């Protein structure tokens, strides 16, 4: 049965409705897909930022850790600010998925918020969440007791 599989076992903690939406999309298109990045810890985000910075001599890093290319596009979010760190984003590496437009995925409640990252997807309803809302989702997904 078509659906999403996670490349890394430590990144499977993703908001369940997002995983369900990706699975529904896969079923509709008759394809499976690989999530190459789901939940990221702060430590993993720092590693990804360092790797992204090293990919091109034209990339640069701001003091908050965010990595940009020379066109000013954010390639890696500031430390702890990525939606991946809050369990509300996934990166899907499959060519067929990257070719889908926002118009094609919106019926599943999904959006690719950055045109230059066709692999990055999240739920439309999670667009514009406050930090406290993101933290609440992360706590619910990771099973952290609310204080």
Phi, psi and omega in degrees: 000132180298145179177182181267139173239149180261132179290322184242122182302332182279002182243018184277351181281084182236147179312122187305323180295328177293314178298317179299319179295318177296318178298320178296319178297315179300316180298317180299320182269353179070027181231148169268168177213162180248125173272111181272349175203120176244243177293138175234132171286166177301320180298317180292324178298320179296321178295314180299318179298318179296318179295319180295318178299320184285345184294331182213139178294343179276348178286149177221158184240136176273163181304333179279000178100344181298141181246132182235155171265177185292344176277357180086010178279134179284115181267335178211126185294162175304153181308125178077004183254348180295142175298339174297325180291346180249013175069022186239018178216152176222148171250124181248121189274346188293139182302316182299322180290316181297334181282345180290141178268165176300325178300320182287331184260350184295332180292346175263004181079021185251157176213145169255097190288344181238114184300333181273003174231077184290358179265341185274126183222149175207173178285140177304320183295345179266003176289129176078019178294148174284164178301318181295325176293318178297317180298319179298318178296313179303314180298320180293320181289317183275355179073031179272131180293138179284141180260000000 
